[in-house]
């Protein structure tokens, strides 16, 4: 799973880190990227698009 979150987003980063840990515990591949600012979801898609495509190419 590819996770992306802004450092100042309304979704707390500790929740992202907990999800990441739960995925690792289940041996599910995960990449997590934190971006500056307070954007959400599609607002930072351009910044993470290459990472997402690389993740898909690697794991799917």
Legacy VTK file of the C-alpha trace (Angstrom):
# vtk DataFile Version 3.0
C-alpha trace
ASCII
DATASET POLYDATA
POINTS 60 float
0.000 0.000 0.000
1.226 3.489 -0.789
0.459 6.058 1.913
0.918 9.801 1.514
0.076 12.498 4.009
0.881 16.157 4.487
2.827 17.026 7.611
0.145 19.506 8.713
-2.904 17.711 7.321
-6.088 17.327 9.377
-5.465 13.562 9.391
-2.929 13.056 12.205
0.397 11.555 11.169
0.401 9.178 14.128
-2.582 7.439 12.534
-0.645 7.054 9.298
2.284 5.585 11.199
-0.027 3.188 13.072
-1.529 2.013 9.780
1.958 1.566 8.350
2.973 -0.548 11.366
-0.172 -2.673 11.090
0.516 -3.328 7.403
4.125 -4.298 8.122
2.939 -6.644 10.887
0.791 -8.400 8.278
3.731 -8.479 5.839
1.970 -6.143 3.417
4.359 -3.994 1.386
3.986 -0.324 2.284
5.644 2.915 1.293
4.891 6.052 3.288
5.664 9.576 2.187
5.103 12.764 4.134
4.860 16.054 2.258
5.172 19.618 3.523
2.078 21.725 3.995
-1.536 20.926 4.746
-2.874 19.606 1.444
-5.090 16.514 1.330
-5.492 13.664 -1.159
-5.708 14.794 -4.758
-4.118 18.142 -3.874
-0.679 16.481 -3.790
-1.272 13.860 -6.490
1.189 15.532 -8.878
3.896 15.312 -6.194
3.442 11.582 -5.569
2.297 10.280 -8.960
5.701 8.857 -9.979
6.105 7.219 -6.555
2.651 5.632 -6.817
3.342 4.315 -10.320
6.716 2.928 -9.211
5.069 1.242 -6.239
2.435 -0.350 -8.492
5.085 -1.488 -10.984
7.102 -3.048 -8.182
4.377 -4.772 -6.171
1.422 -5.442 -8.496
LINES 1 61
60 0 1 2 3 4 5 6 7 8 9 10 11 12 13 14 15 16 17 18 19 20 21 22 23 24 25 26 27 28 29 30 31 32 33 34 35 36 37 38 39 40 41 42 43 44 45 46 47 48 49 50 51 52 53 54 55 56 57 58 59
